[in-house]
Amino acid sequence: MNRALPILAICLLAACAKTAEPVVLGTLEWDRISLPAEASEPVLELDVAEGAMVKAGDRLLRLDDRRLRTKVAQADAELAQAEARLSELAHGARREQLDAARATVDSAEAGRVEAQKQYSRQADLAEKQLVARSSLDAARASLDRSNAAVASARAQQDELLHGTRAEQLAQAEAAVKAAQSAVESLRLNLAKLDVHATRAGRVDALPFKPGDQPPLGASVASLLVGTAPYARVFVPSALRVSLHEGDKFLLRVKGIDHDLHAHLRSIASEASFTPYYALTGDDASRLVYRAELVVDDSDSSTLPAGVPVEARRAP
């Protein structure tokens, strides 16, 4: 009878071991935001240090903006030139230009009157056969040129009197809009040389120091954001079917002497690291599904990312 008791205890322990909640492994993570370099310019100064808590809109660092400021100044000058051209066309000709055009017409008219007299004299002399035929032809050509000069002067005067054509105004307005867009685009790029936090969080990394010149698009700052960290764990297939969003878990983090409370935020519907032929059969027991467990404890805001964790379902 006494021999049966140890055997019974061993059987009970084995049964408990078989029914104990399995432990899943993973790492502690935070949502991370990377802020890229909008231009390949040297870092002028850092406004924060790694590990600092920042609010949305706080400046983190500043890139050299001298090169882009010269482009903005050039674009401003081109915009002013386009606006002046539009204003000139919209207001029409000045009084001095009209006076000059009228004087040109009067001069051309006087030249035509004189050419007409010369032609009449040459015609009378030619009729009396006192001059050669070529002299009459030369007088006729001079009169034709005078008539053309009068027509040209009157056309220029009419252009000034009638004002600018609608097509010319439309072209000038389009040129002004294009110049304004160029200025706005450059000013937006200039503002992005001051790198600001897009969300409140903790500065995780500042990979470039003052004097370094990051390439275009390189991450110049990364932030850990969110109200709490989460554990990224990998759930075996045997446990996958029994889990649902909102299930409670206990987390064991190395370096902390008590369990943390968490809940299941999401779990993948497809297995990780699994070829198609292993979806059935003996290899199915090796399937794992990535899940995220959000830490519920209020004192978890200072926990670092990347720390190994063990998770088990809360009783």
C-alpha positions, 0 to 999 in steps of 0.5 A: 500500500505504501509503495502505491503512494509514490507511484500515484504521486508520480502519475499525478505530477505527470498529468499536471505536467501534461495539462500545464499551460505551454510557454511561448517565447518572443521579445518585447517591442515598441511601435517604431517610427523612422524619420528620413533625411529629406535632402543630403545635407550635413547635420548642423545640430542635435536638439535632443539626446537618445532616450529623451521623451519628446512631444509631437512637433518637437524639433529633433535635429537640424540639417544645413539649409544654406544651399536650399535657401539660395534656391528659394531666393532664386525662385522668389526672384523668378516669381517677382519677374513673372508677376511684373510681366503679368502686371505690365500686360494687364495695365496695357501700354504707357502714355509715352509708348502711345505718344511715340507710336503716334509720332511714328505714324505722323512721320510715315504719313509725311514721308508718304506725302513727299513720295507722292509728290515726287512720283507725280512730278516724275510722272509728268516729266515722263509723259513729256519724255523729259526723264528716263522710264527708270526714274519713274519706276524708282519714284513708284518704288519709293511711294510703295515703301512709304505706303508700307511704312504708314501701314506698319506704323498704324498697325503698331499704334492699333496694337497699343491702343487695343491692349493685350490679347487674352492669350497673352494674359493667359500665358502670363498668368500661367507663368505666375502660377508655375513660379508660385508652385516652384516657390512653395515646393522649395519652401516645403523642402526647406522646412523639412530640413528641421526634423520634428517628431511626428508623434509623442514618444521616446528617442530611440536612435540618432545615427548621425552626429553633427558634421555627418552628411546622411544620404537622401532618404536615410533614417536620421532619427527613430522614435518608440511610440505608443502608450505601452510596449507589446510582446511579439511571440510565436504561438505553436499550432497546437495552441493556435486554435484555442486563442482569441483576441482579448485573451489574458496572458502573463509575461515574464521579462528577464530582470523583473521579479514579477509577472506582467499582465497583457492581453492578446491584440492580434494573431496571424492567420497564416503560419510563419516559416512554413512551406506549403507541403508542411501544412499537413502531416507530422510537420504541422506540429512545427508551425508557429503563428506570430502574435502580439500581446499588449502589456497592460501594466501602467509601469511598463512605459520604461521597458526597453525594446528587444528584451526576451520574454516568456508568455503563458495564458493567465489562469 
